[in-house]
Amino acid sequence: MDVKYYSISDFSKRSNLPIRTLHYYDKKGVLVPSRIDESNGYRYYTESQVITATTIINFKLAGFSLDEIKQLIQNAKYETMRAKVKSKIHELHDEIRIKNDIIKLLESYCKEEDESIRINSNKESVIVYFRSIDVGNPEAIKKRYIELINLIKKFKLYPIGPMSLINHDDYRDYNKDSVDIEVFVEVSTSEIIPGVTRLLEAYYSTDCRYTGNYSSMLKKYGEMLKWIEENGFTYKGKTIEKYLVDWTHTENSNDFVTDLQIII
């Protein structure tokens, strides 16, 4: 039976792949013409390669790289393909989970909340962190965050929460010259990397959303501590600040938005 050949323009129409893409796939060895006319360099493809082209399109839509597709086509054993597809499914589930976490993060920025004081139950999470005892001025805290960002980049972590801070010192005995501060951000991984990521256990807190510059924040903490005492709760000596809008978003400190938490 004679094999029917199609010119690259005809094959492009049959396969729904642009001619430019076919040239690129040929160069990459993903979809090589079945025959090339030596006299003029024209490329020709067969009917069966239309099926191959469809397979390539489907794999591309599924998120496989060209190198992965090339391996799948060249080693078309079922078990090999099955293992690769299962791995891709797992990868896509991870991507979906990360995207859902990012959606939750963005929704937290959009959530309308007044500045009333309330009780909150916080689930456990994995965080990337940097903890040090240093002065408590804004510049020193910025340096801590730079260290944190370097860790995020080095270990290729995906933040899914706002930049945050744990003050491990009792706020009532605040000493700006020596502050035990841990800057952190929630990440999508479940892996615990010693000295880099850790589990932040579930906790209860008294929360309040605060708008304004940091110099007036102590007054708000005072109001929260009074509320805690009046409602029969016990302050455990730690506070958490979650920066929804900070110096990275605006130069006007009066527009800063911070979620304050006192652990109880």
C-alpha positions in Angstrom: 0.0 0.0 0.0 1.4 3.4 -1.1 2.0 5.9 1.7 0.3 9.2 1.1 2.5 12.3 1.8 1.3 15.8 2.7 3.2 19.0 2.1 3.9 21.0 5.2 1.1 23.5 4.3 -1.4 20.7 3.9 -0.2 18.9 7.0 -0.5 22.2 9.0 -4.2 22.4 8.1 -4.8 18.7 9.0 -2.9 18.9 12.3 -4.0 22.4 13.4 -0.3 23.2 14.0 1.1 26.4 12.4 3.9 25.9 9.8 6.2 27.9 12.1 5.5 25.4 15.0 6.1 22.4 12.7 9.5 23.9 11.8 10.3 24.3 15.5 9.1 20.8 16.4 11.3 19.4 13.6 14.3 21.3 15.0 13.6 19.9 18.5 13.1 16.4 17.2 9.5 16.2 18.5 7.7 15.8 15.2 10.2 15.2 12.3 9.0 15.1 8.7 8.7 11.6 7.3 10.5 12.6 4.1 12.5 15.6 2.9 13.0 16.3 -0.8 16.7 16.6 -1.2 16.3 18.7 -4.4 14.3 21.5 -2.8 14.3 20.8 1.0 10.5 20.5 1.1 9.1 18.6 4.1 6.5 15.9 3.8 4.4 14.2 6.5 2.2 11.1 6.5 -1.4 10.5 7.6 -0.2 8.7 10.8 1.7 11.8 11.8 -1.6 13.6 12.1 -2.4 11.3 15.1 1.1 12.0 16.5 0.4 15.8 16.1 -2.9 15.4 18.0 -1.1 13.5 20.8 1.5 16.3 21.0 -1.3 19.0 21.3 -3.0 17.0 24.0 0.2 16.6 26.0 1.0 20.3 25.6 -2.5 21.2 26.9 -1.8 18.9 29.9 1.3 20.9 30.7 4.1 18.6 29.5 7.2 20.3 28.2 8.5 19.5 24.7 11.4 17.4 26.1 8.9 15.4 28.1 6.6 15.0 25.1 9.6 13.9 22.9 10.4 11.2 25.5 6.8 10.0 25.7 6.6 9.7 21.9 9.9 8.0 21.4 9.4 5.6 24.3 5.7 4.8 23.7 5.5 2.0 26.2 2.3 2.0 28.2 3.9 1.7 31.6 6.3 4.6 30.8 3.4 6.8 29.6 1.3 5.8 32.6 4.0 6.7 35.1 4.6 10.1 33.4 0.9 10.9 33.3 0.4 9.9 37.0 3.3 12.2 37.9 1.8 15.0 35.9 -1.6 14.5 37.6 0.2 14.8 41.0 2.0 17.9 39.8 -1.3 19.5 38.6 -3.0 18.7 42.0 -0.1 20.5 43.7 -0.5 23.5 41.4 -4.3 23.6 42.1 -3.6 23.5 45.8 -1.2 26.4 45.5 -3.6 28.4 43.4 -6.4 27.8 45.9 -4.1 28.9 48.7 -3.2 32.1 46.7 -7.0 32.7 46.2 -7.5 32.5 49.9 -4.7 34.9 50.5 -6.1 37.4 48.0 -9.6 37.1 49.5 -8.1 37.9 52.9 -6.9 41.2 51.4 -10.4 42.0 50.0 -12.3 40.9 53.1 -14.1 43.8 54.7 -13.5 43.9 58.5 -14.1 46.6 61.0 -11.6 47.4 63.7 -13.6 45.7 66.5 -11.8 43.2 68.8 -12.7 39.6 68.5 -11.6 36.0 69.2 -10.1 34.0 66.4 -9.2 30.3 66.1 -6.0 29.9 63.9 -5.2 26.6 62.2 -1.7 25.1 62.2 0.4 26.0 59.2 3.9 25.6 57.8 5.9 28.8 57.7 9.3 30.0 56.5 10.9 32.0 59.2 13.8 34.1 60.4 14.2 34.8 64.1 16.7 37.1 65.8 17.2 39.3 68.8 18.0 42.8 67.7 16.7 46.4 68.0 13.1 46.9 67.2 13.2 49.9 64.8 11.7 49.7 61.3 15.1 49.4 59.5 16.2 46.4 61.6 12.8 44.7 60.9 13.3 45.4 57.2 16.7 43.7 57.4 15.0 40.6 58.9 12.5 40.5 56.1 15.3 40.7 53.5 16.8 37.6 55.2 13.4 35.9 55.0 13.0 36.8 51.3 16.5 35.3 50.6 15.4 32.0 52.2 12.2 32.0 50.1 14.2 32.4 46.9 17.0 30.0 47.9 14.6 27.2 48.7 12.1 28.1 46.0 9.2 28.3 48.4 5.7 29.6 47.6 4.3 32.2 50.0 0.5 31.9 50.6 0.1 34.5 53.3 1.0 38.0 54.1 4.4 39.0 55.6 4.0 38.5 59.3 5.9 38.9 62.6 5.9 37.1 66.0 7.0 39.2 68.9 8.2 36.6 71.4 8.7 39.2 74.2 5.9 40.3 76.4 4.5 43.5 74.9 4.0 45.0 78.3 7.8 44.9 78.9 8.7 46.0 75.4 12.4 47.1 75.1 13.1 48.6 71.7 16.8 48.0 72.1 16.5 44.2 72.4 13.5 42.5 70.8 13.1 38.8 70.1 11.4 38.9 66.7 10.5 36.1 64.3 9.5 37.3 60.8 7.6 34.7 58.8 5.2 33.9 56.0 3.0 30.9 55.5 4.1 28.7 52.6 2.5 26.0 50.5 4.9 23.2 51.3 4.4 20.6 54.0 8.1 19.9 54.2 10.0 20.9 57.3 13.5 22.2 56.5 15.5 22.6 59.6 16.3 26.3 60.2 14.1 27.3 57.3 10.5 26.1 57.7 8.6 24.9 60.7 5.1 24.1 61.9 3.3 27.0 63.5 0.9 25.2 65.8 -2.8 26.0 66.0 -3.6 28.8 68.5 -6.3 31.1 69.8 -5.9 34.8 69.6 -7.6 38.1 70.2 -7.6 39.9 66.9 -8.1 43.4 65.7 -7.5 45.0 62.3 -5.5 48.2 62.7 -5.2 51.0 60.1 -2.4 53.6 60.7 1.3 54.1 61.4 3.2 51.8 63.7 4.0 54.4 66.2 0.4 54.4 67.4 0.1 50.6 67.5 1.0 50.3 71.2 -2.2 52.2 72.1 -4.3 49.7 70.1 -2.5 46.8 71.9 -3.4 48.4 75.2 -7.1 48.4 74.2 -6.8 44.8 73.2 -5.1 43.8 76.5 -7.9 45.6 78.5 -10.5 43.7 76.5 -8.8 40.4 77.2 -8.8 41.1 80.9 -12.4 42.2 81.0 -13.5 39.1 79.1 -11.7 36.6 81.4 -8.9 35.5 78.9 -5.2 35.2 79.7 -2.5 36.9 77.6 0.3 34.3 76.9 3.0 36.9 76.3 3.3 36.7 72.5 1.8 38.8 69.7 1.6 38.4 66.0 1.3 41.1 63.3 0.2 40.4 59.8 1.0 43.1 57.3 -1.8 43.5 54.7 -0.6 46.9 53.6 2.9 48.1 54.6 5.9 50.0 53.4 6.2 47.8 50.3 2.8 49.0 49.1 2.6 52.7 50.1 4.9 55.4 51.4 2.0 56.9 53.5 2.3 55.1 56.9 -1.2 56.3 57.8 -2.5 53.9 55.1 -0.8 50.8 56.6 -3.2 48.0 57.4 -2.2 45.4 60.0 -4.0 42.5 61.5 -3.0 42.4 65.2 -3.1 39.2 67.2 -2.6 38.6 70.9 -2.2 34.9 71.7 -4.4 33.8 74.5 
